[in-house]
Amino acid sequence: MRAHPFPLLAITPFERPDLSLARAFDRHGAAVAVDLGRNCSRHAQVLEALGPLCARSPARTIGIRLADQVEIAPARAPAGVGFVVLGEAQRVKFWREHVPVIVQVTCEAEARAAITAGAAGLIAKGEETGGRVGQGSAFILLQRILAIPETRDIPVWCQGGMGLHTAAAASDARIPGLQADEAARLRDHLAELGESKAAGL
């Protein structure tokens, strides 16, 4: 049976250690991984600032995310860090003795490798998320990963949606009580209004 220690798992975006956003997620009861970013000169400062936030989270819902090729020794993590999110399965062995490890995966092969390495959970990272991605949307990838028998015993989250430079390929204009063509006209009108407002018209 798949167990979810927390139903919502947020990651601070754009590989930035946004502590104010992490605090907001924590206040609302969501688990959050603070991305330490790629600026190694700031890692010590970020880890120190994370300490009090972790201490206020007895459920251990504050974690850290390490971008690919960012190396941090597990001993440097604050005492209350509840988990680590990694972008590759190769580093699971260095962390799994210290905290639960959640691995972002972009295909079934990566999911299997992460499970074999001892990952405590997986994040199905769709192609629409940006960064290192595979060749499938998050929705399709999630279904493929959930079909792997070994994932029945670990939590799997889905990471996908809109990014800075992405847009929906299609939209559903069904509105209960309206005919489809009228709903589509309303959707298009609202989209035009939004574009006009964004353009300052």
Long-range contacts (C-beta under 8 A, 24 or more apart in sequence): 1-152, 1-153, 2-151, 2-152, 2-153, 2-154, 2-155, 2-156, 3-153, 3-154, 3-155, 4-155, 5-31, 5-100, 5-121, 5-155, 6-30, 6-31, 6-59, 6-61, 9-33, 9-102, 9-123, 9-157, 11-35, 11-65, 11-85, 11-159, 12-65, 15-67, 15-131, 17-42, 17-46, 19-46, 19-49, 19-50, 19-53, 22-53, 22-62, 23-53, 26-53, 26-56, 26-57, 26-61, 26-62, 29-61, 30-61, 31-61, 31-62, 31-63, 31-82, 31-83, 32-61, 32-62, 32-63, 33-63, 33-64, 33-65, 33-83, 33-84, 33-85, 33-102, 34-62, 34-63, 34-64, 34-65, 35-64, 35-65, 35-67, 36-64, 36-65, 36-66, 36-67, 36-70, 36-72, 37-67, 37-70, 38-67, 38-70, 40-70, 43-72, 43-76, 44-76, 47-72, 47-76, 47-77, 47-78, 48-78, 50-78, 50-81, 51-78, 51-79, 51-80, 54-78, 54-79, 54-80, 54-81, 54-82, 55-79, 55-80, 57-82, 63-99, 63-102, 66-91, 68-132, 74-98, 74-99, 83-120, 83-121, 85-123, 87-131, 87-132, 89-113, 89-114, 89-116, 89-117, 89-119, 90-117, 92-117, 92-118, 92-119, 93-117, 93-118, 96-120, 102-157, 104-159, 105-145, 106-132, 106-133, 106-134, 106-136, 106-141, 107-134, 107-135, 107-136, 107-141, 107-144, 108-144, 108-145, 108-148, 110-134, 111-145, 111-148, 111-151, 112-148, 112-150, 115-148, 115-150, 115-151, 115-154, 119-154, 120-154, 120-155, 121-154, 121-155, 121-156, 121-157, 122-151, 122-154, 122-155, 122-156, 122-157, 123-156, 123-157, 123-158, 123-159, 124-156, 124-157, 124-158, 124-159, 124-160, 125-159, 125-160, 126-158, 126-159, 126-160, 128-160, 128-161, 128-162, 128-163, 128-166, 129-159, 129-160, 129-161, 129-163, 130-163, 130-164, 130-165, 130-166
